[in-house]
């Protein structure tokens, strides 16, 4: 089974996340999308980050009607601070018959060379990339514009591992949602209905 890993704090998960995840499930060479909830890093100030299990519960609520999209708390069980390469090793050991790939936005692709052991990741895993607003165009155009920002050696060695997916551009941010909830604005259209009810019931992000 081919699994696409979509990492995020999901604070909160919103319709933009679901649009990307569903597009990858339907149009990329993937059987399932796992929404991997990133736990709070104990070395960083918590700020507006909700408790790990509240964010996981919101992902459960958002994805329960999408059979190809699953929530994952795999990183909750790993020592912090954690790195993606460690998560991938753990998943390969736990699910040896599964094939894991990464899902990321073009902004993250441009900084991939800064990730810990990024070469190990690219040697063993494919990367499915969705567009951001500044580079929306055809898949071919996105490949050319994005590769200009990548190290040539990375492209020569790992180009076939990087797949540009012509997904919808969705510019909704969790920060925008949190800020507007605090201001008393109506953000319901930006959230799955069950997630909005959970947030409203628990009075999250209002302070």
C-alpha positions in Angstrom: 0.0 0.0 0.0 1.3 3.5 -0.9 0.8 6.0 1.9 1.3 9.8 1.5 2.3 11.5 4.8 0.9 15.0 5.2 2.5 16.6 8.2 1.1 19.5 10.1 0.2 21.0 13.4 -3.4 21.3 12.2 -4.1 24.0 14.7 -6.9 23.8 13.5 -7.3 21.6 10.5 -9.3 23.5 7.9 -11.0 22.9 4.5 -7.7 23.8 2.7 -6.0 20.8 4.3 -8.8 18.5 3.2 -8.8 19.8 -0.4 -5.1 19.1 -0.7 -5.3 15.7 1.0 -8.3 14.6 -1.0 -6.7 15.7 -4.3 -3.6 13.7 -3.5 -5.7 10.7 -2.6 -7.6 10.9 -5.9 -5.0 12.1 -8.4 -1.5 11.1 -7.1 -0.2 7.6 -7.1 -1.2 7.0 -3.5 -3.7 4.7 -1.8 -4.1 6.6 1.4 -3.2 9.9 3.0 -2.2 10.0 6.6 -2.6 13.3 8.3 0.4 13.2 10.7 -0.3 15.6 13.7 2.9 17.2 14.8 3.2 17.2 18.6 4.1 20.2 20.7 7.9 20.6 21.0 8.6 20.9 24.7 11.6 23.1 23.9 9.5 25.7 22.3 7.0 28.2 23.7 3.5 26.8 23.5 1.8 30.0 22.4 -1.5 29.4 20.7 -0.9 25.7 20.0 -3.7 23.5 21.3 -3.1 20.3 23.2 -1.9 17.5 21.0 -4.9 15.3 21.6 -7.4 18.1 20.9 -5.7 18.7 17.5 -5.7 15.0 16.8 -9.4 14.8 17.7 -10.2 17.6 15.2 -8.3 15.7 12.5 -10.4 12.6 13.4 -13.6 14.6 13.0 -12.5 16.2 9.8 -11.5 13.0 8.0 -14.0 10.4 9.3 -16.1 10.8 6.1 -13.1 10.3 3.8 -12.1 6.6 3.7 -8.8 7.4 2.0 -7.7 10.0 4.5 -6.6 8.9 8.0 -5.4 10.7 11.1 -2.1 9.7 12.6 -0.6 10.3 16.0 2.6 8.4 15.2 4.9 11.3 16.2 3.3 11.5 19.7 5.1 8.3 20.5 8.6 9.6 19.4 11.0 11.5 21.6 11.1 15.3 21.1 12.4 17.2 19.3 11.8 14.9 16.4 12.8 14.9 12.8 11.0 13.6 9.7 13.7 11.2 8.9 13.2 9.5 12.4 9.4 9.3 11.8 10.0 7.6 8.4 12.4 5.0 10.0 9.9 4.3 12.7 7.0 3.9 10.2 9.1 1.6 8.0 9.8 -0.6 11.0 6.2 -0.7 12.1 4.7 -1.1 8.6 7.3 -3.0 6.5 4.8 -3.8 3.7 3.8 -0.1 3.2 5.5 2.4 0.9 5.7 5.9 2.5 5.9 9.2 0.6 5.9 12.8 1.7 3.4 15.4 0.8 4.5 19.1 1.0 3.9 22.5 -0.4 6.4 24.1 -2.8 7.6 26.4 -0.1 8.8 23.4 1.9 10.3 21.8 -1.1 12.6 24.8 -1.6 14.0 24.4 1.9 14.2 20.6 1.8 18.0 20.7 1.5 18.0 22.1 5.1 16.2 19.1 6.6 18.2 16.6 8.7 19.4 13.8 6.5 17.4 15.0 3.5 19.4 12.8 1.1 18.4 9.7 3.1 14.8 10.8 2.8 15.0 11.3 -1.0 16.9 8.1 -1.6 14.1 6.1 0.0 10.9 8.1 -0.4 9.0 10.0 -3.1 7.8 13.5 -2.5 4.5 14.8 -3.8 4.4 18.5 -4.1 1.3 20.8 -4.2 1.5 24.4 -5.6 1.5 27.6 -3.6 0.0 30.9 -4.9 3.2 32.4 -6.2 3.9 29.6 -8.6 0.5 28.5 -9.8 0.6 27.3 -13.4 0.7 24.1 -15.4 2.6 21.1 -13.8 5.4 21.6 -16.3 5.7 25.3 -15.5 5.7 24.6 -11.8 8.5 22.1 -12.2 10.7 24.6 -14.1 10.0 27.5 -11.7 10.5 25.4 -8.6 13.7 23.6 -9.8 15.3 26.9 -10.3 15.3 27.3 -6.6 16.8 23.9 -5.8 20.3 22.8 -5.7 21.3 21.4 -9.1 23.0 18.4 -7.5 19.8 17.5 -5.7 17.8 17.6 -9.0 20.3 15.5 -10.9 20.3 12.9 -8.2 16.7 12.9 -6.9 14.6 14.6 -9.7 12.6 11.4 -10.4 11.6 11.2 -6.8 9.9 14.7 -6.8 6.4 14.7 -8.3 4.7 18.1 -8.9 0.9 17.6 -8.5 -1.4 20.1 -10.2 -3.6 20.5 -7.1 -5.9 23.5 -6.4 -4.2 26.4 -4.8 -5.7 27.0 -1.4 -4.5 30.0 0.6 -6.2 29.5 3.9 -4.1 29.6 7.0 -4.8 28.3 10.5 -3.3 31.5 11.9 -5.9 33.5 10.0 -8.6 31.3 11.4 -7.3 31.5 15.0 -7.0 35.3 14.8 -10.5 35.8 13.5 -12.0 33.5 16.1 -10.4 35.7 18.7 -11.9 38.7 17.0 -15.3 37.2 17.1 -15.5 36.8 13.3 -17.4 34.0 11.5 -15.0 31.5 10.1 -17.4 28.5 9.7 -17.0 28.3 5.9 -13.3 27.7 6.4 -13.7 24.7 8.7 -15.3 21.2 8.4 -18.7 21.5 10.3 -17.7 19.0 13.0 -14.4 20.8 13.6 -16.2 24.1 14.0 -18.6 22.6 16.5 -15.7 21.1 18.5 -13.9 24.4 18.6 -17.0 26.4 19.5 -18.0 23.9 22.2 -14.6 24.1 23.8 -14.2 27.8 23.4 -10.8 27.3 21.7 -8.8 30.2 20.3 -11.1 32.9 21.9 -8.5 34.2 24.3 
